[in-house]
Amino acid sequence: MLKENLKKLRQELGLSVAKLSEKIDIPAMTLTNYERGERTPSAQLFIQLNKKLNVNLNWFVSGQGEMFIAQENEELLSEVLNEVDRILIKYGVKKQ
């Protein structure tokens, strides 16, 4: 199941093994061996997938649930709202 889900994840992201390797700081050959089932995934793989790509580890292990964990990014939302305010002020729709 893990090797299939790793390949599904990589394909969903549209990444080569080399590009995924760069994103999660795990050697490409190691990822290739995981996908082929020639090596058992390490705890480091689980940590990096969750930390760097927001992968739902329940899905990764069992195939149950969503592939990714949905999380609100408050910082991004704040930036977007600030930009909207700036535009509204610029065009006179809103006062400072």
Backbone as JSON, one array per atom type, in Angstrom:
{
  "sequence": "MLKENLKKLRQELGLSVAKLSEKIDIPAMTLTNYERGERTPSAQLFIQLNKKLNVNLNWFVSGQGEMFIAQENEELLSEVLNEVDRILIKYGVKKQ",
  "N": [[0.83, -1.19, 0.0], [1.96, 1.29, 0.78], [3.95, 1.81, -1.15], [2.4, 2.09, -3.45], [0.79, 4.27, -2.75], [2.7, 6.27, -2.41], [3.57, 6.59, -5.03], [1.13, 7.39, -6.22], [0.76, 9.82, -4.89], [3.0, 11.28, -5.76], [2.45, 11.4, -8.51], [0.01, 12.78, -8.46], [0.91, 15.26, -7.64], [2.33, 15.87, -9.82], [5.06, 15.45, -10.15], [8.43, 14.46, -10.82], [10.48, 11.73, -9.65], [12.92, 12.82, -8.91], [12.29, 15.57, -8.52], [10.39, 15.44, -6.45], [12.02, 14.36, -4.53], [13.78, 16.51, -4.06], [11.98, 18.33, -2.9], [11.25, 17.12, -0.48], [13.59, 16.51, 0.77], [14.87, 13.97, 0.63], [16.9, 11.4, -0.61], [16.79, 10.74, -4.15], [17.18, 8.12, -5.1], [16.49, 6.64, -2.89], [13.74, 7.23, -2.69], [12.92, 6.05, -5.09], [13.46, 3.38, -4.51], [11.6, 3.03, -2.44], [9.19, 3.33, -3.87], [9.34, 1.14, -5.55], [9.11, -0.87, -3.77], [11.31, -2.01, -2.71], [12.51, -1.18, -0.49], [11.72, -0.42, 2.88], [9.72, 2.28, 3.83], [11.06, 4.99, 5.71], [10.74, 6.58, 8.95], [11.43, 9.19, 8.59], [10.55, 9.78, 6.0], [7.75, 9.83, 6.35], [7.54, 11.99, 8.13], [8.58, 14.12, 6.6], [6.82, 14.16, 4.38], [4.45, 14.89, 5.61], [5.15, 17.3, 6.9], [6.3, 18.97, 4.87], [4.63, 18.74, 2.64], [2.09, 18.56, 3.52], [0.73, 16.12, 3.7], [-1.79, 13.79, 4.4], [-1.26, 11.53, 6.77], [-2.74, 9.34, 7.57], [-4.14, 8.7, 5.24], [-1.91, 8.09, 3.66], [-0.9, 5.76, 4.84], [-3.12, 4.01, 5.05], [-4.85, 4.48, 2.94], [-7.25, 5.64, 3.4], [-9.49, 8.41, 3.67], [-8.69, 11.86, 2.86], [-6.08, 12.84, 0.58], [-4.51, 15.03, 1.22], [-4.1, 17.22, 4.03], [-6.39, 19.61, 4.89], [-5.74, 22.86, 5.67], [-6.18, 26.01, 7.1], [-4.5, 28.89, 6.13], [-3.57, 31.33, 7.97], [-1.77, 33.45, 7.81], [-1.41, 33.85, 5.04], [-4.05, 34.49, 4.35], [-4.33, 36.89, 5.75], [-2.45, 38.47, 4.37], [-3.67, 38.58, 1.84], [-6.07, 39.92, 2.45], [-5.01, 42.37, 3.31], [-3.9, 43.27, 0.92], [-6.21, 43.56, -0.64], [-7.45, 45.65, 0.79], [-5.52, 47.66, 0.31], [-5.81, 48.0, -2.48], [-8.48, 48.84, -2.62], [-8.3, 51.29, -1.27], [-6.52, 52.63, -2.96], [-8.11, 53.0, -5.27], [-10.04, 54.63, -4.31], [-12.3, 53.57, -3.13], [-12.35, 52.91, -0.53], [-11.5, 54.61, 2.46], [-8.43, 55.62, 4.07]],
  "CA": [[0.0, 0.0, 0.0], [2.78, 2.49, 0.87], [4.61, 2.11, -2.42], [1.38, 2.58, -4.38], [0.36, 5.61, -2.34], [3.78, 7.2, -2.69], [3.52, 6.85, -6.47], [-0.08, 8.19, -6.45], [1.04, 11.16, -4.39], [3.95, 11.92, -6.67], [1.75, 11.67, -9.76], [-0.97, 13.83, -8.17], [1.65, 16.51, -7.58], [2.95, 16.09, -11.13], [6.5, 15.55, -9.92], [9.32, 13.32, -11.04], [11.1, 11.28, -8.41], [13.97, 13.79, -8.58], [11.69, 16.8, -8.0], [9.83, 15.13, -5.13], [13.18, 14.19, -3.68], [14.23, 17.85, -3.68], [10.98, 18.97, -2.04], [11.16, 16.53, 0.86], [14.95, 16.29, 1.28], [15.18, 12.54, 0.73], [17.56, 11.06, -1.87], [15.94, 10.22, -5.22], [17.3, 6.66, -5.17], [15.72, 6.12, -1.76], [12.33, 7.29, -3.1], [12.73, 5.03, -6.12], [13.41, 2.09, -3.81], [10.32, 2.97, -1.74], [8.14, 3.11, -4.86], [9.48, -0.23, -6.08], [8.9, -1.82, -2.68], [12.6, -2.63, -2.41], [12.95, -0.65, 0.8], [10.61, 0.0, 3.73], [9.82, 3.71, 4.12], [11.54, 5.39, 7.04], [9.95, 7.58, 9.67], [11.78, 10.47, 7.99], [9.65, 9.99, 4.86], [6.45, 10.22, 6.89], [7.68, 13.33, 8.7], [8.77, 15.09, 5.51], [5.59, 14.25, 3.59], [3.47, 15.66, 6.39], [5.67, 18.64, 7.2], [6.58, 19.79, 3.69], [3.58, 18.66, 1.62], [0.78, 18.5, 4.19], [0.1, 14.84, 3.37], [-2.54, 13.12, 5.46], [-0.57, 10.25, 6.99], [-3.73, 8.26, 7.6], [-4.32, 8.31, 3.84], [-0.68, 7.49, 3.16], [-0.74, 4.41, 5.38], [-4.29, 3.14, 4.88], [-5.65, 4.8, 1.76], [-8.51, 6.19, 3.87], [-9.52, 9.86, 3.84], [-8.15, 12.73, 1.81], [-4.64, 12.76, 0.39], [-3.88, 16.16, 1.89], [-4.8, 17.8, 5.16], [-6.8, 20.98, 4.61], [-5.44, 23.76, 6.78], [-6.26, 27.43, 6.76], [-3.25, 29.6, 6.31], [-3.96, 32.65, 8.46], [-0.83, 34.46, 7.33], [-1.76, 34.11, 3.65], [-5.33, 35.18, 4.37], [-4.05, 38.25, 6.2], [-1.79, 39.15, 3.26], [-4.68, 38.81, 0.8], [-6.96, 40.98, 2.93], [-4.26, 43.63, 3.28], [-3.78, 43.67, -0.49], [-7.54, 44.04, -1.03], [-7.58, 46.98, 1.4], [-4.64, 48.58, -0.42], [-6.43, 48.26, -3.78], [-9.69, 49.64, -2.38], [-7.85, 52.64, -0.93], [-5.91, 53.19, -4.17], [-9.15, 53.4, -6.2], [-10.97, 55.51, -3.64], [-13.49, 52.86, -2.65], [-12.22, 52.89, 0.92], [-10.57, 55.63, 2.98], [-7.41, 55.09, 4.98]],
  "C": [[0.87, 1.25, 0.0], [3.43, 2.82, -0.47], [3.61, 2.64, -3.45], [0.96, 4.0, -4.03], [1.45, 6.65, -2.56], [3.77, 7.57, -4.18], [2.29, 7.7, -6.82], [0.15, 9.64, -6.04], [1.94, 11.91, -5.36], [3.27, 12.3, -7.99], [0.71, 12.77, -9.59], [-0.3, 15.2, -8.16], [2.33, 16.85, -8.91], [4.46, 16.22, -11.06], [7.23, 14.29, -10.34], [9.86, 12.89, -9.68], [12.15, 12.3, -7.96], [13.39, 15.06, -7.96], [11.07, 16.58, -6.63], [10.95, 14.99, -4.11], [13.7, 15.53, -3.17], [13.28, 18.48, -2.67], [10.99, 18.43, -0.62], [12.52, 16.13, 1.45], [15.26, 14.82, 1.58], [15.8, 12.15, -0.61], [16.62, 10.39, -2.89], [16.0, 8.69, -5.28], [16.51, 6.01, -4.04], [14.23, 6.11, -2.11], [12.01, 6.23, -4.15], [12.61, 3.66, -5.47], [12.11, 1.93, -3.02], [9.2, 2.65, -2.72], [8.17, 1.7, -5.44], [9.2, -1.3, -5.02], [10.17, -2.54, -2.29], [13.16, -2.17, -1.07], [11.73, -0.19, 1.57], [10.77, 1.49, 4.05], [10.21, 4.0, 5.56], [10.57, 6.37, 7.68], [10.21, 8.96, 9.08], [10.89, 10.79, 6.79], [8.3, 10.48, 5.35], [6.49, 11.66, 7.4], [7.76, 14.37, 7.59], [7.51, 15.25, 4.67], [4.55, 15.09, 4.31], [3.91, 17.1, 6.56], [5.77, 19.52, 5.94], [5.44, 19.81, 2.68], [2.18, 18.56, 2.2], [0.0, 17.23, 3.84], [-0.58, 14.27, 4.6], [-1.92, 11.74, 5.65], [-1.53, 9.08, 7.13], [-4.0, 7.77, 6.18], [-3.09, 7.56, 3.35], [-0.53, 6.04, 3.6], [-1.89, 3.48, 4.99], [-5.07, 3.35, 3.59], [-6.99, 5.42, 2.11], [-8.41, 7.71, 4.03], [-8.93, 10.58, 2.65], [-6.63, 12.6, 1.76], [-3.91, 13.85, 1.18], [-4.75, 16.64, 3.04], [-5.12, 19.25, 4.8], [-6.53, 21.83, 5.84], [-5.59, 25.19, 6.28], [-4.92, 28.07, 7.04], [-3.58, 31.04, 6.68], [-3.04, 33.74, 7.95], [-1.15, 34.84, 5.88], [-3.07, 34.88, 3.57], [-5.14, 36.65, 4.76], [-3.4, 39.06, 5.08], [-2.79, 39.51, 2.16], [-5.61, 39.95, 1.21], [-6.27, 42.34, 2.93], [-4.12, 44.15, 1.86], [-5.12, 44.19, -1.01], [-7.77, 45.43, -0.47], [-6.75, 48.01, 0.64], [-5.25, 48.97, -1.76], [-7.67, 49.14, -3.62], [-9.35, 51.08, -2.04], [-7.31, 53.34, -2.17], [-6.98, 53.73, -5.12], [-10.27, 54.2, -5.54], [-12.26, 54.87, -3.15], [-13.52, 52.87, -1.13], [-11.23, 53.98, 1.33], [-9.61, 54.99, 3.95], [-7.8, 55.2, 6.4]]
}
